[in-house]
Amino acid sequence: MLRAMCRLLQRSEGASGSNDVFFRDVEERDIASLMELQRGLFPVQYTESFYTKLFTPGYYCIVGLAPDGEVVAVASARVVAFESPTEMQSVREAYIMTLGVKARVYLPSLDLACHVARSLALRPSCAA
């Protein structure tokens, strides 16, 4: 269902105004801006180790950049592998850790979630 909603959203991106936000993987140079954004968005204070983990295998983070380069959106996810007792094989599941958009930016959360899903789906380590 998420895939179908993402396709529908892709066709209407021009109307949503999200063309003004460019998504890419987080880079080390983004951490200070990311920390500032997350302090303003979330009631949780993330530790340095949280940001360090974003660069380790199994953790993924994308940032949305405004045309001026400001970090205005973030989505981080983690892929966890475990042995399934019913499927007799290793199973991978992904979950979103953080998902946020600066208040002044019009970007539906579904749009950001779709970018996370696309990003995870394209990573070889996440392929089924």
N, CA, C and O atoms as a GROMACS GRO file, in nm:
protein
  512
    1MET      N    1   0.082  -0.120   0.000
    1MET     CA    2   0.000   0.000   0.000
    1MET      C    3   0.087   0.126   0.000
    1MET      O    4   0.057   0.223  -0.070
    2LEU      N    5   0.197   0.124   0.080
    2LEU     CA    6   0.286   0.240   0.082
    2LEU      C    7   0.344   0.266  -0.056
    2LEU      O    8   0.358   0.381  -0.096
    3ARG      N    9   0.378   0.158  -0.128
    3ARG     CA   10   0.434   0.174  -0.263
    3ARG      C   11   0.336   0.245  -0.355
    3ARG      O   12   0.374   0.336  -0.430
    4ALA      N   13   0.209   0.205  -0.350
    4ALA     CA   14   0.107   0.269  -0.435
    4ALA      C   15   0.090   0.415  -0.397
    4ALA      O   16   0.074   0.501  -0.484
    5MET      N   17   0.093   0.445  -0.267
    5MET     CA   18   0.078   0.584  -0.225
    5MET      C   19   0.198   0.666  -0.269
    5MET      O   20   0.184   0.783  -0.305
    6CYS      N   21   0.316   0.606  -0.268
    6CYS     CA   22   0.436   0.676  -0.314
    6CYS      C   23   0.427   0.708  -0.462
    6CYS      O   24   0.464   0.818  -0.506
    7ARG      N   25   0.377   0.612  -0.541
    7ARG     CA   26   0.363   0.638  -0.686
    7ARG      C   27   0.264   0.751  -0.710
    7ARG      O   28   0.287   0.838  -0.794
    8LEU      N   29   0.154   0.749  -0.638
    8LEU     CA   30   0.054   0.856  -0.651
    8LEU      C   31   0.116   0.989  -0.613
    8LEU      O   32   0.094   1.090  -0.681
    9LEU      N   33   0.193   0.990  -0.507
    9LEU     CA   34   0.257   1.113  -0.462
    9LEU      C   35   0.359   1.162  -0.563
    9LEU      O   36   0.370   1.283  -0.586
   10GLN      N   37   0.435   1.072  -0.625
   10GLN     CA   38   0.534   1.112  -0.725
   10GLN      C   39   0.467   1.187  -0.839
   10GLN      O   40   0.522   1.284  -0.890
   11ARG      N   41   0.349   1.142  -0.880
   11ARG     CA   42   0.279   1.208  -0.991
   11ARG      C   43   0.231   1.347  -0.952
   11ARG      O   44   0.213   1.432  -1.039
   12SER      N   45   0.210   1.371  -0.822
   12SER     CA   46   0.157   1.500  -0.782
   12SER      C   47   0.259   1.587  -0.709
   12SER      O   48   0.221   1.686  -0.646
   13GLU      N   49   0.389   1.553  -0.717
   13GLU     CA   50   0.490   1.627  -0.643
   13GLU      C   51   0.493   1.775  -0.680
   13GLU      O   52   0.519   1.859  -0.595
   14GLY      N   53   0.468   1.806  -0.804
   14GLY     CA   54   0.469   1.947  -0.844
   14GLY      C   55   0.367   2.028  -0.767
   14GLY      O   56   0.392   2.144  -0.735
   15ALA      N   57   0.254   1.968  -0.736
   15ALA     CA   58   0.149   2.039  -0.664
   15ALA      C   59   0.181   2.051  -0.516
   15ALA      O   60   0.131   2.142  -0.450
   16SER      N   61   0.262   1.961  -0.462
   16SER     CA   62   0.287   1.962  -0.319
   16SER      C   63   0.392   2.064  -0.277
   16SER      O   64   0.402   2.097  -0.159
   17GLY      N   65   0.469   2.114  -0.371
   17GLY     CA   66   0.572   2.210  -0.338
   17GLY      C   67   0.700   2.144  -0.289
   17GLY      O   68   0.795   2.213  -0.253
   18SER      N   69   0.704   2.010  -0.287
   18SER     CA   70   0.821   1.942  -0.234
   18SER      C   71   0.938   1.947  -0.330
   18SER      O   72   1.048   1.903  -0.295
   19ASN      N   73   0.918   1.999  -0.451
   19ASN     CA   74   1.028   2.013  -0.545
   19ASN      C   75   1.135   2.104  -0.489
   19ASN      O   76   1.250   2.099  -0.533
   20ASP      N   77   1.100   2.189  -0.394
   20ASP     CA   78   1.194   2.281  -0.334
   20ASP      C   79   1.284   2.216  -0.232
   20ASP      O   80   1.375   2.280  -0.180
   21VAL      N   81   1.262   2.090  -0.201
   21VAL     CA   82   1.343   2.018  -0.104
   21VAL      C   83   1.417   1.907  -0.176
   21VAL      O   84   1.356   1.824  -0.245
   22PHE      N   85   1.548   1.905  -0.160
   22PHE     CA   86   1.634   1.804  -0.221
   22PHE      C   87   1.674   1.704  -0.113
   22PHE      O   88   1.722   1.744  -0.007
   23PHE      N   89   1.656   1.575  -0.140
   23PHE     CA   90   1.690   1.471  -0.043
   23PHE      C   91   1.821   1.403  -0.079
   23PHE      O   92   1.848   1.375  -0.196
   24ARG      N   93   1.901   1.376   0.023
   24ARG     CA   94   2.024   1.299   0.004
   24ARG      C   95   2.060   1.235   0.137
   24ARG      O   96   2.006   1.269   0.242
   25ASP      N   97   2.154   1.140   0.130
   25ASP     CA   98   2.205   1.077   0.252
   25ASP      C   99   2.271   1.182   0.339
   25ASP      O  100   2.332   1.278   0.290
   26VAL      N  101   2.259   1.164   0.469
   26VAL     CA  102   2.324   1.256   0.562
   26VAL      C  103   2.475   1.244   0.545
   26VAL      O  104   2.529   1.138   0.516
   27GLU      N  105   2.541   1.356   0.564
   27GLU     CA  106   2.687   1.362   0.559
   27GLU      C  107   2.737   1.416   0.692
   27GLU      O  108   2.664   1.483   0.764
   28GLU      N  109   2.862   1.388   0.723
   28GLU     CA  110   2.920   1.433   0.851
   28GLU      C  111   2.903   1.585   0.869
   28GLU      O  112   2.879   1.632   0.980
   29ARG      N  113   2.915   1.659   0.761
   29ARG     CA  114   2.904   1.805   0.770
   29ARG      C  115   2.764   1.852   0.806
   29ARG      O  116   2.745   1.969   0.842
   30ASP      N  117   2.664   1.763   0.798
   30ASP     CA  118   2.526   1.798   0.831
   30ASP      C  119   2.493   1.784   0.979
   30ASP      O  120   2.389   1.833   1.023
   31ILE      N  121   2.578   1.720   1.056
   31ILE     CA  122   2.543   1.682   1.192
   31ILE      C  123   2.506   1.801   1.280
   31ILE      O  124   2.407   1.794   1.352
   32ALA      N  125   2.581   1.909   1.276
   32ALA     CA  126   2.548   2.026   1.360
   32ALA      C  127   2.409   2.080   1.324
   32ALA      O  128   2.330   2.109   1.413
   33SER      N  129   2.380   2.093   1.196
   33SER     CA  130   2.249   2.142   1.152
   33SER      C  131   2.139   2.042   1.187
   33SER      O  132   2.028   2.080   1.225
   34LEU      N  133   2.171   1.914   1.172
   34LEU     CA  134   2.074   1.809   1.205
   34LEU      C  135   2.040   1.811   1.354
   34LEU      O  136   1.924   1.797   1.392
   35MET      N  137   2.142   1.827   1.437
   35MET     CA  138   2.120   1.835   1.582
   35MET      C  139   2.029   1.953   1.616
   35MET      O  140   1.938   1.941   1.698
   36GLU      N  141   2.055   2.065   1.554
   36GLU     CA  142   1.974   2.185   1.579
   36GLU      C  143   1.830   2.163   1.534
   36GLU      O  144   1.736   2.199   1.606
   37LEU      N  145   1.812   2.105   1.416
   37LEU     CA  146   1.676   2.077   1.365
   37LEU      C  147   1.603   1.983   1.459
   37LEU      O  148   1.487   2.008   1.494
   38GLN      N  149   1.669   1.875   1.502
   38GLN     CA  150   1.602   1.778   1.586
   38GLN      C  151   1.572   1.832   1.725
   38GLN      O  152   1.472   1.794   1.785
   39ARG      N  153   1.655   1.922   1.777
   39ARG     CA  154   1.624   1.986   1.906
   39ARG      C  155   1.495   2.067   1.895
   39ARG      O  156   1.418   2.074   1.991
   40GLY      N  157   1.472   2.128   1.778
   40GLY     CA  158   1.351   2.207   1.759
   40GLY      C  159   1.227   2.123   1.728
   40GLY      O  160   1.115   2.167   1.751
   41LEU      N  161   1.248   2.004   1.675
   41LEU     CA  162   1.135   1.920   1.634
   41LEU      C  163   1.088   1.821   1.740
   41LEU      O  164   0.967   1.798   1.754
   42PHE      N  165   1.180   1.763   1.813
   42PHE     CA  166   1.147   1.650   1.899
   42PHE      C  167   1.166   1.684   2.046
   42PHE      O  168   1.255   1.762   2.081
   43PRO      N  169   1.085   1.625   2.132
   43PRO     CA  170   1.099   1.649   2.276
   43PRO      C  171   1.212   1.568   2.340
   43PRO      O  172   1.228   1.570   2.462
   44VAL      N  173   1.288   1.498   2.259
   44VAL     CA  174   1.395   1.411   2.307
   44VAL      C  175   1.530   1.473   2.272
   44VAL      O  176   1.547   1.526   2.163
   45GLN      N  177   1.624   1.467   2.364
   45GLN     CA  178   1.760   1.511   2.338
   45GLN      C  179   1.842   1.389   2.295
   45GLN      O  180   1.866   1.299   2.376
   46TYR      N  181   1.883   1.385   2.171
   46TYR     CA  182   1.962   1.273   2.122
   46TYR      C  183   2.108   1.293   2.159
   46TYR      O  184   2.160   1.404   2.154
   47THR      N  185   2.174   1.184   2.197
   47THR     CA  186   2.314   1.190   2.238
   47THR      C  187   2.405   1.186   2.115
   47THR      O  188   2.361   1.158   2.004
   48GLU      N  189   2.532   1.214   2.138
   48GLU     CA  190   2.632   1.206   2.031
   48GLU      C  191   2.633   1.066   1.969
   48GLU      O  192   2.652   1.052   1.848
   49SER      N  193   2.614   0.964   2.051
   49SER     CA  194   2.619   0.826   1.999
   49SER      C  195   2.506   0.800   1.899
   49SER      O  196   2.524   0.721   1.806
   50PHE      N  197   2.391   0.866   1.916
   50PHE     CA  198   2.282   0.852   1.820
   50PHE      C  199   2.329   0.896   1.681
   50PHE      O  200   2.306   0.827   1.582
   51TYR      N  201   2.394   1.012   1.675
   51TYR     CA  202   2.440   1.066   1.547
   51TYR      C  203   2.554   0.984   1.488
   51TYR      O  204   2.565   0.971   1.366
   52THR      N  205   2.640   0.929   1.573
   52THR     CA  206   2.748   0.843   1.527
   52THR      C  207   2.693   0.716   1.463
   52THR      O  208   2.743   0.670   1.361
   53LYS      N  209   2.589   0.660   1.525
   53LYS     CA  210   2.528   0.536   1.473
   53LYS      C  211   2.469   0.554   1.333
   53LYS      O  212   2.458   0.457   1.258
   54LEU      N  213   2.432   0.675   1.297
   54LEU     CA  214   2.372   0.699   1.165
   54LEU      C  215   2.467   0.663   1.052
   54LEU      O  216   2.423   0.646   0.938
   55PHE      N  217   2.596   0.651   1.082
   55PHE     CA  218   2.696   0.619   0.980
   55PHE      C  219   2.743   0.474   0.988
   55PHE      O  220   2.843   0.437   0.925
   56THR      N  221   2.673   0.392   1.066
   56THR     CA  222   2.712   0.252   1.080
   56THR      C  223   2.615   0.164   1.003
   56THR      O  224   2.501   0.203   0.977
   57PRO      N  225   2.659   0.044   0.965
   57PRO     CA  226   2.572  -0.048   0.889
   57PRO      C  227   2.440  -0.075   0.963
   57PRO      O  228   2.437  -0.097   1.084
   58GLY      N  229   2.333  -0.074   0.885
   58GLY     CA  230   2.201  -0.099   0.940
   58GLY      C  231   2.124   0.027   0.977
   58GLY      O  232   2.003   0.021   0.999
   59TYR      N  233   2.193   0.139   0.984
   59TYR     CA  234   2.129   0.267   1.014
   59TYR      C  235   2.132   0.352   0.888
   59TYR      O  236   2.232   0.354   0.816
   60TYR      N  237   2.024   0.422   0.862
   60TYR     CA  238   2.014   0.505   0.742
   60TYR      C  239   1.950   0.638   0.778
   60TYR      O  240   1.858   0.644   0.860
   61CYS      N  241   2.000   0.742   0.718
   61CYS     CA  242   1.945   0.875   0.746
   61CYS      C  243   1.951   0.957   0.618
   61CYS      O  244   2.054   0.963   0.550
   62ILE      N  245   1.840   1.021   0.586
   62ILE     CA  246   1.839   1.117   0.476
   62ILE      C  247   1.796   1.252   0.531
   62ILE      O  248   1.719   1.260   0.626
   63VAL      N  249   1.848   1.355   0.469
   63VAL     CA  250   1.811   1.490   0.506
   63VAL      C  251   1.748   1.559   0.386
   63VAL      O  252   1.782   1.530   0.271
   64GLY      N  253   1.658   1.649   0.415
   64GLY     CA  254   1.599   1.733   0.311
   64GLY      C  255   1.662   1.870   0.321
   64GLY      O  256   1.667   1.931   0.428
   65LEU      N  257   1.710   1.919   0.207
   65LEU     CA  258   1.776   2.049   0.203
   65LEU      C  259   1.693   2.149   0.125
   65LEU      O  260   1.642   2.119   0.017
   66ALA      N  261   1.680   2.268   0.181
   66ALA     CA  262   1.614   2.378   0.111
   66ALA      C  263   1.711   2.428   0.003
   66ALA      O  264   1.829   2.395   0.006
   67PRO      N  265   1.662   2.508  -0.092
   67PRO     CA  266   1.750   2.560  -0.198
   67PRO      C  267   1.874   2.632  -0.146
   67PRO      O  268   1.977   2.635  -0.213
   68ASP      N  269   1.864   2.691  -0.027
   68ASP     CA  270   1.981   2.761   0.030
   68ASP      C  271   2.075   2.668   0.106
   68ASP      O  272   2.174   2.714   0.163
   69GLY      N  273   2.046   2.537   0.108
   69GLY     CA  274   2.131   2.440   0.174
   69GLY      C  275   2.095   2.410   0.317
   69GLY      O  276   2.157   2.324   0.380
   70GLU      N  277   1.994   2.479   0.370
   70GLU     CA  278   1.953   2.456   0.508
   70GLU      C  279   1.889   2.317   0.522
   70GLU      O  280   1.809   2.277   0.437
   71VAL      N  281   1.924   2.245   0.628
   71VAL     CA  282   1.862   2.116   0.657
   71VAL      C  283   1.723   2.144   0.714
   71VAL      O  284   1.710   2.200   0.823
   72VAL      N  285   1.619   2.104   0.640
   72VAL     CA  286   1.481   2.134   0.681
   72VAL      C  287   1.397   2.009   0.707
   72VAL      O  288   1.284   2.019   0.752
   73ALA      N  289   1.453   1.892   0.678
   73ALA     CA  290   1.379   1.768   0.700
   73ALA      C  291   1.478   1.656   0.730
   73ALA      O  292   1.593   1.659   0.686
   74VAL      N  293   1.430   1.559   0.806
   74VAL     CA  294   1.515   1.445   0.840
   74VAL      C  295   1.429   1.320   0.852
   74VAL      O  296   1.315   1.324   0.897
   75ALA      N  297   1.487   1.211   0.810
   75ALA     CA  298   1.426   1.081   0.830
   75ALA      C  299   1.539   0.982   0.856
   75ALA      O  300   1.633   0.972   0.777
   76SER      N  301   1.530   0.911   0.966
   76SER     CA  302   1.630   0.809   0.994
   76SER      C  303   1.559   0.678   1.018
   76SER      O  304   1.449   0.673   1.073
   77ALA      N  305   1.625   0.572   0.976
   77ALA     CA  306   1.565   0.438   0.988
   77ALA      C  307   1.673   0.338   1.024
   77ALA      O  308   1.792   0.364   1.010
   78ARG      N  309   1.627   0.225   1.072
   78ARG     CA  310   1.718   0.116   1.108
   78ARG      C  311   1.664  -0.013   1.051
   78ARG      O  312   1.543  -0.038   1.054
   79VAL      N  313   1.753  -0.095   0.999
   79VAL     CA  314   1.716  -0.227   0.949
   79VAL      C  315   1.769  -0.329   1.049
   79VAL      O  316   1.887  -0.328   1.085
   80VAL      N  317   1.680  -0.417   1.094
   80VAL     CA  318   1.715  -0.518   1.194
   80VAL      C  319   1.691  -0.656   1.133
   80VAL      O  320   1.586  -0.681   1.073
   81ALA      N  321   1.788  -0.743   1.147
   81ALA     CA  322   1.774  -0.882   1.100
   81ALA      C  323   1.754  -0.973   1.220
   81ALA      O  324   1.818  -0.955   1.324
   82PHE      N  325   1.666  -1.070   1.205
   82PHE     CA  326   1.644  -1.167   1.310
   82PHE      C  327   1.597  -1.299   1.249
   82PHE      O  328   1.551  -1.303   1.135
   83GLU      N  329   1.610  -1.404   1.326
   83GLU     CA  330   1.566  -1.536   1.281
   83GLU      C  331   1.417  -1.549   1.309
   83GLU      O  332   1.373  -1.530   1.422
   84SER      N  333   1.341  -1.582   1.206
   84SER     CA  334   1.197  -1.600   1.221
   84SER      C  335   1.167  -1.746   1.252
   84SER      O  336   1.203  -1.835   1.175
   85PRO      N  337   1.102  -1.773   1.366
   85PRO     CA  338   1.071  -1.912   1.400
   85PRO      C  339   0.971  -1.976   1.305
   85PRO      O  340   0.972  -2.098   1.288
   86THR      N  341   0.887  -1.897   1.242
   86THR     CA  342   0.786  -1.953   1.152
   86THR      C  343   0.834  -1.964   1.009
   86THR      O  344   0.787  -2.051   0.935
   87GLU      N  345   0.928  -1.879   0.968
   87GLU     CA  346   0.973  -1.881   0.829
   87GLU      C  347   1.105  -1.955   0.810
   87GLU      O  348   1.150  -1.971   0.697
   88MET      N  349   1.167  -2.000   0.920
   88MET     CA  350   1.290  -2.078   0.914
   88MET      C  351   1.402  -2.007   0.836
   88MET      O  352   1.484  -2.073   0.771
   89GLN      N  353   1.404  -1.879   0.842
   89GLN     CA  354   1.509  -1.803   0.774
   89GLN      C  355   1.525  -1.668   0.841
   89GLN      O  356   1.444  -1.628   0.925
   90SER      N  357   1.630  -1.600   0.803
   90SER     CA  358   1.654  -1.467   0.855
   90SER      C  359   1.558  -1.368   0.789
   90SER      O  360   1.536  -1.372   0.668
   91VAL      N  361   1.503  -1.281   0.869
   91VAL     CA  362   1.407  -1.181   0.820
   91VAL      C  363   1.463  -1.043   0.853
   91VAL      O  364   1.520  -1.023   0.961
   92ARG      N  365   1.447  -0.950   0.763
   92ARG     CA  366   1.487  -0.812   0.788
   92ARG      C  367   1.363  -0.724   0.797
   92ARG      O  368   1.272  -0.734   0.716
   93GLU      N  369   1.363  -0.639   0.896
   93GLU     CA  370   1.257  -0.541   0.910
   93GLU      C  371   1.321  -0.404   0.927
   93GLU      O  372   1.428  -0.391   0.986
   94ALA      N  373   1.255  -0.305   0.874
   94ALA     CA  374   1.304  -0.168   0.889
   94ALA      C  375   1.201  -0.089   0.969
   94ALA      O  376   1.080  -0.109   0.956
   95TYR      N  377   1.251   0.000   1.050
   95TYR     CA  378   1.160   0.090   1.121
   95TYR      C  379   1.215   0.231   1.119
   95TYR      O  380   1.336   0.252   1.118
   96ILE      N  381   1.125   0.326   1.118
   96ILE     CA  382   1.162   0.466   1.117
   96ILE      C  383   1.191   0.510   1.260
   96ILE      O  384   1.108   0.491   1.349
   97MET      N  385   1.309   0.567   1.281
   97MET     CA  386   1.348   0.616   1.414
   97MET      C  387   1.303   0.761   1.432
   97MET      O  388   1.244   0.796   1.534
   98THR      N  389   1.330   0.844   1.332
   98THR     CA  390   1.290   0.985   1.337
   98THR      C  391   1.233   1.026   1.202
   98THR      O  392   1.275   0.976   1.098
   99LEU      N  393   1.139   1.115   1.206
   99LEU     CA  394   1.076   1.167   1.085
   99LEU      C  395   1.026   1.307   1.118
   99LEU      O  396   0.934   1.322   1.198
  100GLY      N  397   1.086   1.408   1.058
  100GLY     CA  398   1.048   1.544   1.093
  100GLY      C  399   1.074   1.643   0.982
  100GLY      O  400   1.164   1.626   0.899
  101VAL      N  401   0.993   1.749   0.983
  101VAL     CA  402   1.003   1.855   0.884
  101VAL      C  403   0.990   1.989   0.956
  101VAL      O  404   0.902   2.006   1.040
  102LYS      N  405   1.077   2.081   0.924
  102LYS     CA  406   1.070   2.216   0.982
  102LYS      C  407   0.934   2.278   0.953
  102LYS      O  408   0.881   2.262   0.844
  103ALA      N  409   0.879   2.349   1.049
  103ALA     CA  410   0.743   2.401   1.039
  103ALA      C  411   0.720   2.489   0.917
  103ALA      O  412   0.610   2.487   0.860
  104ARG      N  413   0.818   2.566   0.876
  104ARG     CA  414   0.797   2.659   0.765
  104ARG      C  415   0.795   2.591   0.628
  104ARG      O  416   0.763   2.654   0.528
  105VAL      N  417   0.829   2.463   0.625
  105VAL     CA  418   0.838   2.390   0.499
  105VAL      C  419   0.713   2.308   0.479
  105VAL      O  420   0.673   2.233   0.568
  106TYR      N  421   0.649   2.322   0.362
  106TYR     CA  422   0.534   2.238   0.333
  106TYR      C  423   0.584   2.110   0.269
  106TYR      O  424   0.626   2.110   0.153
  107LEU      N  425   0.578   2.004   0.343
  107LEU     CA  426   0.624   1.875   0.293
  107LEU      C  427   0.543   1.768   0.366
  107LEU      O  428   0.569   1.742   0.483
  108PRO      N  429   0.448   1.708   0.300
  108PRO     CA  430   0.367   1.607   0.368
  108PRO      C  431   0.456   1.496   0.424
  108PRO      O  432   0.552   1.454   0.360
  109SER      N  433   0.424   1.449   0.544
  109SER     CA  434   0.506   1.345   0.606
  109SER      C  435   0.508   1.219   0.520
  109SER      O  436   0.605   1.144   0.524
  110LEU      N  437   0.402   1.196   0.444
  110LEU     CA  438   0.400   1.080   0.355
  110LEU      C  439   0.508   1.093   0.249
  110LEU      O  440   0.571   0.994   0.211
  111ASP      N  441   0.532   1.214   0.200
  111ASP     CA  442   0.637   1.239   0.102
  111ASP      C  443   0.772   1.201   0.160
  111ASP      O  444   0.851   1.132   0.096
  112LEU      N  445   0.798   1.245   0.281
  112LEU     CA  446   0.924   1.214   0.347
  112LEU      C  447   0.934   1.064   0.372
  112LEU      O  448   1.041   1.005   0.352
  113ALA      N  449   0.827   1.001   0.416
  113ALA     CA  450   0.828   0.856   0.439
  113ALA      C  451   0.855   0.780   0.310
  113ALA      O  452   0.925   0.679   0.312
  114CYS      N  453   0.803   0.827   0.199
  114CYS     CA  454   0.828   0.763   0.070
  114CYS      C  455   0.974   0.773   0.031
  114CYS      O  456   1.030   0.678  -0.023
  115HIS      N  457   1.036   0.887   0.059
  115HIS     CA  458   1.178   0.901   0.031
  115HIS      C  459   1.260   0.802   0.114
  115HIS      O  460   1.356   0.744   0.064
  116VAL      N  461   1.220   0.782   0.239
  116VAL     CA  462   1.289   0.685   0.324
  116VAL      C  463   1.271   0.545   0.265
  116VAL      O  464   1.367   0.469   0.254
  117ALA      N  465   1.148   0.510   0.229
  117ALA     CA  466   1.120   0.377   0.175
  117ALA      C  467   1.199   0.354   0.046
  117ALA      O  468   1.256   0.247   0.027
  118ARG      N  469   1.202   0.454  -0.042
  118ARG     CA  470   1.278   0.440  -0.167
  118ARG      C  471   1.427   0.423  -0.139
  118ARG      O  472   1.493   0.340  -0.200
  119SER      N  473   1.478   0.503  -0.046
  119SER     CA  474   1.619   0.498  -0.012
  119SER      C  475   1.656   0.361   0.043
  119SER      O  476   1.759   0.304   0.004
  120LEU      N  477   1.574   0.307   0.132
  120LEU     CA  478   1.602   0.174   0.188
  120LEU      C  479   1.590   0.066   0.082
  120LEU      O  480   1.670  -0.028   0.080
  121ALA      N  481   1.492   0.077  -0.005
  121ALA     CA  482   1.470  -0.026  -0.106
  121ALA      C  483   1.585  -0.033  -0.205
  121ALA      O  484   1.610  -0.140  -0.262
  122LEU      N  485   1.655   0.076  -0.228
  122LEU     CA  486   1.764   0.080  -0.325
  122LEU      C  487   1.897   0.033  -0.267
  122LEU      O  488   1.992   0.013  -0.342
  123ARG      N  489   1.904   0.015  -0.138
  123ARG     CA  490   2.029  -0.028  -0.074
  123ARG      C  491   2.043  -0.180  -0.083
  123ARG      O  492   1.952  -0.253  -0.043
  124PRO      N  493   2.157  -0.227  -0.136
  124PRO     CA  494   2.178  -0.371  -0.147
  124PRO      C  495   2.163  -0.444  -0.014
  124PRO      O  496   2.115  -0.557  -0.010
  125SER      N  497   2.205  -0.381   0.094
  125SER     CA  498   2.198  -0.448   0.225
  125SER      C  499   2.055  -0.466   0.273
  125SER      O  500   2.031  -0.539   0.369
  126CYS      N  501   1.960  -0.400   0.208
  126CYS     CA  502   1.821  -0.410   0.250
  126CYS      C  503   1.739  -0.495   0.155
  126CYS      O  504   1.621  -0.521   0.181
  127ALA      N  505   1.798  -0.537   0.047
  127ALA     CA  506   1.723  -0.615  -0.053
  127ALA      C  507   1.683  -0.750   0.005
  127ALA      O  508   1.757  -0.811   0.084
  128ALA      N  509   1.567  -0.795  -0.035
  128ALA     CA  510   1.517  -0.923   0.017
  128ALA      C  511   1.585  -1.039  -0.049
  128ALA      O  512   1.556  -1.154  -0.017
   0.00000   0.00000   0.00000
